[in-house]
Amino acid sequence: MSTSSSAPPRHVRFETTDYDRAAEFLTEVYGTTMRMTGRRVGYAFRFTQMTTSAFSVGTAGQTDDMSIDIVEPPASLYLLRPRGTVVDYRSAQADHRIGPAELYIASTGQDGSPYRVRWTNGVIEATALPFPLLDQVAAVDGEPVRFTDLRPHDEQAARHLAATTDHLIEALRRYPEVMAQPLVASTSGQMLCAAVLTAFPNTALREPTIEDRHDSHPRTLRRAIAFIDDNAHEEITVADIAAAANVTARALQHAFRRHRATTPMGYLRLVRLRQAHQDLLAADPTTRVTVTEVAARWGFFHPGRFARYYRETYGCSPYQTLLRDAL
């Protein structure tokens, strides 16, 4: 289980017309040396970044034909999405051209090999996910997860990942106080990692072994459910649940699919929804408690989606539950 800060997401804005200053700034932000080259007179560079305890989203725009060399081992995996431009990506393992709105990852693993990103007169969106968080969500026993291709499996996986990223960016912009809540930061980071792991080929995408299938019996499910029920208020991952059940993550996932037709995190969401329901029943509307506050307390960061989950489960809106005596 992890512990995150409740500090609000950090927003950074930066502008310059100097290549060297832009490179120095990006080196400071990402903690890895960057080199930038260009020629155009009247050059302009603009950067914004939103950072949570689990991930960050940066947007870099510039007005020249520019190259950035990443020459030191990265601490994070970078998810790149050009916005209205074309990006050339080159490393020892790959040489790709990334079109507008396409999603690529800027590393094929954690080996620290250098790579170059080059683009012309446009904007790149870069989402950074720490490798330790990816490993926790992937729950690959005894080894770090490694990505075997820069490109998504297929168009459907890419669309789902793009929608997840856009959903989180919208929440960061519209609900910064909500995104600061510990369970929200944990849930959103895990959601994004899961979408990346589903979209891109990697070493965590393995079918359950014979031993995993043998371990996915009802006793495993009971141990896992007991752990989730007791710790839903904590920042728990699939790896935490699997460890509590004394099985591999694959065995855990198979047990939930086999016996409950859901996933461990799907069951965790249901438990947290139930806790939010109890809090709404116990709340006194005259104290100005809001549905958004209660939802965030239990890891739900988008009011619209929370309301939909709630109505599907309880047959009414969360506002009707909160204001039941006043209606």
ABEGO torsion letter per residue (X at the ends): XBBBBABBBBBBBBBBABAAAAAAAAAAAAGBBBBBBBABBGBBBBBBBBBBAABBBBBBBBABBBBBBBABBBABBBBBBBBGBBBBBBBAABBBBBBBGBBBBABAEAAGBBBBBBBBGBBBBBBBBBAAAAAAAAGBBGBBBBBABABBABAAAAAAAAAAAAAAAAAAAABAAAAABAAAAAAAAAAAAAAAAAABBBAABBBBBAAAAAAABAAAAAAAAAAAAAAAABBBBAAAAAAAAGBBAAAAAAAAAAAAGBBAAAAAAAAAAAAAAAAAAABBAAAGBBAAAAAAAAGBABAAAAAAAAAAAAGBBAAAAAAAAAX
